[in-house]
Amino acid sequence: MNVELLVGEIGSTTTLVHAFEMSEGSLIWLGKGISETTVDQEDVSIGLYHAIENLKTELNVADLQWNRFMAASSAAGGLKMTVHGLVWDMTVKAAKEAALGAGANIRYITAGLLSEDDLKQIEEVRPNIILLAGGVDYGERNTILSNARSLCNLSIHPPIIYAGNKEIQRQIQEIFENANRECLICDNVYPTIDQLHVEPLRKRIQEVFEKHIIDAAGMSKIRELIDGSIIPVPAAVNLAAQMYYQIKGPCMVIDIGGATSDVHSVSEDSERYRHVMTSPEPFAKRTVEGDMGVYKNRMIVAQHMTDPPVSDWHDVLVDLPAVVKTKHQRELVDRLTQTAAFVALSRHAGKIHYLYLQSGRKTMASGKDCSAVKTILLTGGALIYHKDPIEMIQKILKTTDPTLLLPKDDVEVNLDKQYLLSAIGVISLEYPNEAKNLMNDLIARKQL
């Protein structure tokens, strides 16, 4: 059997491969294969081959050929980054938002001058990319130049992206070139006060990730199979979320996985709170909770549970496999998923604050305003295989802190029933029109 396209998703615990054929200019989904991710075997391509074999079984074919193979990956730690800016609530925040939107797993953040201890921390993290920012355009220079010189003293050599004050781009480039360091210059992520400019940096981060992915642990053989684009899984979901916005309007995507819980929101501030926000937020925002993975971080998630579902839950929790097999395990994972979703939503949303002045109480708001969101889409294995994920999310929205700027509890909630959202985001890089048509078709058939 020959198909137009395979799209892989190499997750922290599970690897998927979707097959698509082209018919009259439209992509048709044929099915998916599943395997455990094989990072522990130091070669994720083994898991991809296993998923392809499972796909052949699902399609009932002995042989499978394809014209193009694309993928998203969060295996082997995903896209590990460190972020270094000037002022915490300005350039550091802007750089962090851009990196998260690009699918990064941010391991270390600094503001101001880099210290010797900071450099040691960076070396311990061993990031895939270092992001250096700081200063509005034609603003502060000396701290950023000093940080660039300090980064040249690292014993590791990851690529460095500079997205700060554009006035010193040439000097920054010279500093890194003289030290034989790879440096890529990007638009300033915070060019003026209260202005975020994140999209150019997001795209540059994804380009660097794709170029250097074979350097990551377990990823050296990935190009033996995949000849198309490779981006981080969260970046693929973020791209798909922005496409979902074009069709459904203001939206949110909740992605609960084995290693992390991510929330993406694509919306403007609501009319009600727009004029009381204390700082800007990106139009498409992602937050990631690295302590809320329902498999790898299940012991931490369990500490947030208020009423465990089974009497011997601790024993079940300790021995919980990546793929559940019993009723007790399923019940426990569902409760872990509910807990992770509650925490992730609470941390993602902005919050209303009240200031009490002589003139009376004033309302202020900070963080991402999600109150205008009209549709929530659920994805990730923990939600897709949950007993009743839609009812669970609606229940959370009814019981959360009323000062959180979350969607209303009557919001439309849909499920990514075939685990296709990440694949659609990847496809959009090379087949943008076909990806949007595919999403429209899936929405019409209530698969998204």
N, C-alpha and C positions, 0 to 999 in steps of 0.2 A: 504494500500500500504506500502511495506517495502523497504527502500532505504539503501544503504551502509553508506552514509555520509551526514550530514548537516553541513554547515559552516556559522556561523553568523558574521556579521560585525555591531558592535554597535557603530555607529557614534555619533557625538555631537548632531545632529538633526534627523538623520534617521537611522533606524535599518533594515538590510537586512538578509535574510536567504536563502542560496542556497542549492539545493538538488542535489545529485550525486548518480548514480548507478554504480556498478562495472560490467564490461562485458569483459571477456577474459583478465583480468589483466589491463584493462584501465578504467578510470573514465569517465563517460558520464554525462554531465550537463543536468539536467531535467528542471530546472526553478528556479525562485526566488520569495520570498514573501517580502513585504515592509510594514513598520509601522513607525510611529514617535517614536523616542527614549523617554523613560519614566523616565529620571533622575529626572524630577520635581516631580514625584510620589514616589521618593526615592526607586525605585525598577526597574532596567532596564530589569529584566526578564519579566515584563508585556509586554514591547515592543517586546521582543523576541516571547512570546506566540502569540501576535497579528500578527507578521510577519509570524509565522508558520500557523496561520489560513488563512492568505492571500495566502500563498504558496499552501495550500490545495485547495483553490478556483482556483488558476492558474493551478494546476495539475488536477482539476476536480475529487478530491477524498474526501471521507467522513472521512477517517482515515489515519494517516500517522505515521509509525514507522521507527526507524533508528537504525543502529548499532553503530554509533559514531557521536558525536557532538563536533566540534571544533569552535573556534571563535577568532576574533580580536576585540579590544575595544579601543575607544578613548573617551568614555563617562566619565562623572564626572571629567573632567579635564585631562583625560588620565593618562599618567605616569608623574607625577610631580617630578622634581628633582632639587636639588641645586648642584653646581659643585664648588670645591675649590682646587686650585692649587698653584703653586709657582710663575712662571713667565708667564705673560699674553700671550705672543706670542709663548710660548713653551708648558709647561705642561697643562696650562689652555686650550689652543686651542685644544690640542690633546684630553683631557678629554671631552671637549665640542663636538668635532666631533664624538667621540665614543658614547656619550649619545644620540646625535641627530640621529645617525644611528640606535640606538636601539629603536628609537621611542619615545624618551623622550620629554616632554614639559618642557624645562629648565626655571625655574622661578627666579633663582638668581645665580650669578657667582662672585667669589672673587679670587684675586691673592695676595699672601703674607700672613702675619699674620692675623688671624681672630680677629676682634674687637668686643667689646660688642654690637655695633650697628649691626654688621654682624649677630651675634647670634640672636638678636631680629628679624631681617629680615627673617632668616631661620624659626624661630618659627611662624611668620606670614604666611609664605608660606605653612607650614605644608606639606613638601614633602613626597612622597611615598618612595623615596630613596635619601640618601646623598652620593655623590661621592667625595672622598678625594684622591687627586693625588699630585704630586710634586716631583721634583728632578729626574735627570737621575740616572741610577744605579750607586751606590757608590759615589754619589754626595751629595748635600745638605741634611741635616738630621734635624737640630734643629727646623726649621720653621714648618716642617711637623709634628714632634712630638708634638710641642706646639699646633698646630691646632687640633690634635687628642684629646689632653687633654681638649681643649676648647669645642669641640663637646660633650664631656661627661657631660658638664654642662647644656645642653639643657633639657627643661622640656618635650619635645616630644621624642619618641623613634622609629623613622623609622630605617630600616636596613641601615648600612653603608658599602659601598664598598670601599676598599683601592686598588688603582692602581698606586702607586708611587714607589719611590726608593726601590728596592727589598732588599737592605742591612738591612733595618729596619722593614721588615715585621713582625718578631717575636715580636719586641717591640710594634709595632702598635697593634698587636693582643692582647698582654698582657694589654695594656692601656684600650682597650674596654672591654675585659673580666672582668677586675677588677671593671669596672663600670656597669657590667651587661648589656652591649650593644651588639646587634647582629652586627658582623663585618665579612665580607667575603673578603678574600684576592684574588687578581687577578694579572696577569702579569702587569708590568709597561707599561702604555700606551705611554710613551715617554722615552724608555730605553737609547737612546743615542741622541746626538744633531742631529736634522733634520731627525729623524726616528720616524714615527708613527706606533704604534702597537695596532690597535683598535679592531680587531675582537674578541679576547678573552674577552675583557671588554664588548663588545656589547652582546655577548652570556650570560655573567654572569648577566647583567642588566635585560635581558629578563627572565632569570630563577627566579630572585628575584621578578620581576613584577608578574609573574604567581603565585608564592607562596603566595604573599601578596595581590592579587587583591581583595579578598573578604573583605579586610579591608577598601576599598574605599567607599565613599558615594554612596549609591544606588546599590552596587555590592554584598551585603551580600548573596543574594539568587542565585547567578549566577551558583554555582556548583550544584544546584538542576536540572539544565538542561544540562549543558555542562560538559562532562566527559573527553574531550580531551584537547589539548593544547589551551592556551589563551595567546595572545601576543598583544602588542599595534598595532593599525592599521598602523601607519607609518612604523613600523618594518616589518609588513607583506608585505607592498608595496615595501620596500627596498629589501627584500628577492626575491620577484617576479621580481624586476628590474634587480637583478644580474642574475637571470635565463634567463631573456629576453636577456641580454648581451651574454650569452652562445650561444644563437640561432641567434641573429641579429647583434652581434658586439657592438661597442661603442654606448651607448644609453642614453636617458634621459626620465624620467617620470615626467609629470606635473600633480599634483593632487590638484584641486581647490575645497574646501569644504565650509561648512557653517560656520566653526569656524576658519579655518586656510587655508593657501595655501602653499603646500609643493612642492619642486622640488628635485628630485633624479637624479644624474648623475653617470654613471658607465663607466669610460674611463680612459685611460692613458693620460698624456700630449701629445700634438701633437709634431711632429718632429720640427715644426717651432719655438715653444716657450719653448720646454723642457729645453734648456740650458740657458734660461734667467729668469726662475722662481726664486723668492726670498725665497720661503719657501715651504715645502712639503704639499701636500693635500692628503686626503684619496682617494683610488681608487673608492670606492663607497661612494659618499658624499650626505648628505641630508641637505637642509636648510628648515626652517619652518618660515613662516611669520604670527605671531600671531595676527597681526592687519589687515590681508587681508582675513578674512572670509566673504563670500558674504552675509551671513545672520546675524550672531551675531555681525560682525564688519562692517556692510554695511554703517553706517554713516561715518566711517573713510575712507572706500574704495571710497565712493562717493566724498570725498574731492579731490581725485586724478583724477577724471573724467574731461576731457576737454570739452566734448560736450554731455550733458545729452540727452537721446533719446526721452523723452516725455516732453511736456510743464509743466505738473503738477507733475513732477518727485519727488519733495520733499514730497508731500502728499502720493504718491504711496510708496516712500521709507520708510516713518515712519510706515505705516500700512502693510508693506510687510510680508506675512506669510511665514512659513518655506517651504510650498509646494505651488507654485504659481498657480493661478486660472484664471487670465485674460491675455489678449494680452499685455496690458501696463506693467503688472508685469513681464511677460516673457521678454519683450524688455529691461526692466530695469535690470533684473538679468543678461541677456546676456552682457550688457554693463559693469556691475559690474565685471563680470567674465573676460572680456577682460582687464579691468584695473588691477584686481588682478594678472592676468597672467603676464602682462607687468612688474609690480613691482616685483613680485616673481622671474622672470627670470633675471631682472636687478640686483637684490640683490644676486642671486645665482652665477652668472658667475664671473670669475676673470676679471682683467682689465690690459690693456697695459699702461705702464708709460714710459715717455721719460726723460732721464737725459741729461742735456746739460753741457758738460765738455770742457776743453781746447782742447781735442783731437777730439771733435765733439759730435754729439748726439748719445746716447746709448739707446737701447730699453731694458726695464725690464718688467716683468709681475708678478703679484701676484694674489692669489686666485685660484679657480678651472678653469682649462683650458677645456672648453667644445667645442672647435672649431673642435675637431676630431669626435664628435658625428655624427653618420650616421642615427639614427632613433629616433624619439620622439614618446612616447606613452602617450596619454591623458586619464586621469581617474578622478573620483570624479563626484558627481552629477551635479555640475555646468557646467562642460565641456560635460558630456555625454548627457545632455538635451539641450545644446546650439544649436542654429539654424544651425551654420556652424563652428564648433570649429577648424577644420583643416585649413580652409582659414584664420580664425582669428589669429591662431598662426603663420602662414606663413607671414601674414601682420606685426605682431609684430617684427619678425626676420628681416624684410626688413627695419624697421624704427627705430631700437634701435641704441644707441651710437656705432659707429664702433670700439671704443677702448675696448668694452666688448668682452670677449672671449666666445661668444655664437656660437651655430651651424650655419652653412651656411644657407641662406634662401631657398636653394633647397633641404634641408634635407627631408627625408621621414617622414611623420607624420601620425600616426595611432590612432584609437580610441578604447578604451576598451568598446565595444558596449553593453555588458551585465553586466558591473560593476563587473567583475570577478577577477580583478588583485589581490586585497587584499586576496580574498579567495584562490587563487593559492599559494600565499606566505604562508598562514597558512597551507594548505595541504602539502606543501613541507617539513614541519617539521616531519611528520609521514609517508607520502607517496611520497618520493622524486622522484622516477622514474615515478610514475603515474602523479605527478604534471607537470613534464617536458613534458610527452607525451600529457597531456591535453593542455598545452600551445602551443606545436607544432601543434596540431590539430586546435586550435582556430586561430593561425596565418595563417594556410593553408586555413581556411575558411573566412579569413579577418575579424575575430571578435576581433583581437588584432593587 
